[in-house]
Amino acid sequence: MRAVLCTLPIVEAQDLLARERSRYFDDREAASLEGAPIRTWAGRMALKEALVRLWQTWDLSCHPRDFRIVGAENGAPRIAGEVPGEPEIFREVRISISHSRDTACGLAVGPEGPR
């Protein structure tokens, strides 16, 4: 398995969100996050960066916005919709978000490469 962890300081997330919101979120996902604390936005941004880096290890080109993150019933993050690449790889990917007062982290774990 391959794991990619990305961190984002919360203070940097606010500025990054103001400058590059459309790089990370389509209108639908951004609307679902309206009113959420900045740490929630930061966690999703960090996770999307981790997903991009994981996909790049498989030589697949993608962007943070290619991944739409939603909350499952239990609150855990999950990827919704289509993702770049082969569906069998995606089924093995596991994700997690964590944040403190100062830092958000996104973790993406998947297979070593395409089968």
N, C-alpha and C positions, 0 to 999 in steps of 0.2 A: 504494500500500500504506500501511497505517496500522500504526505500532508503538507498543506500550505497555510501558514498563519500570517495574517496581516493585522497590524495595529494602526490606529488613528487617534492621535490626541484630540480630545473633545474640543479644545480651543481652536484647533486647526479645522475641524469639521465644519464649524459655523461658516468660516470664510470660504472653504472649498464648496460648500453647499450653495452659497450665494453666487460664486463664480461659475460653477460647473454642474449645476443641478441636472441639466438635461443630459449630461454625460452618464449619470448614474440612474436617473429615474424617468420613465415615461409619465405622461400626464395621469394615467390611471393609478400607478403606484404612488406617485407624489400626492395625489388626492387622498389616498388611503392613509397617508402619514400626516396629513395636515393636523396641527395641534399636538402632535407627538413631541416629547422632549428631544432635544438635540442628540442626546445619547442614543436614542432609538435610530435616528437617521444615520448617525455615525457608525453604529453597529452594522447596519445594512450596507453602508458604503465600504466598510472594511471587509465584510463578507464578499461583496461583489469583486473587490480587488483580489481576494484570495481565490475566488472561482476563476477569474481571468488568468491568473498565474498557473492554476492547476490545469486549465484547458491548454495553455501554452506549452506545458510539458508534453502534451500529446500532439504538438504541432498544429493546433487548431486555433484559428484567429477568431477573436471575439472582443467585445467591449463590455464594461460594467452594466450598461443598459440592457444588454442581451439577456440578463438574468433578472427575472421578476421574483422578488422574495415576498412571501406572505406568511402570516402566522397560522400555524395549525391550531386545532381546537385546544390543545394543551399549552399553547403559547410558543412552542418551539418553531423556529423558522423552517420553511420549506420552499423549494423552488417550484414556481408555478409556470405553466405554459411550456412552450418549446424552448430547447436550448441548442446551441451549436454542436454539431458532431453526431456521433452514433448513439442511438438510444440505449444500447446495452451498457455503454460506459456510464451514462448518466444514472442508471438504476443502482450502480454501486457507490455513487457519491453520497457522502454524509457531510452535513454542515452544522455549524454551531456559531452562536453569537454570544459574546459576553462583554460587559462594560463595568467600569468603576466610575467614580466621579470624574476621573481625569482622562481615561483611555477606553476606547472601544476596540474589540478584537473580533475578527472573523476567521473561522477555521473551516477549511474545505479538505476533505480526505477522499481519495479515490484510488482506483487501481493504478499500477505502474504505467500502463499504457494500453492502447487498443489491442484487442484480442484477435 
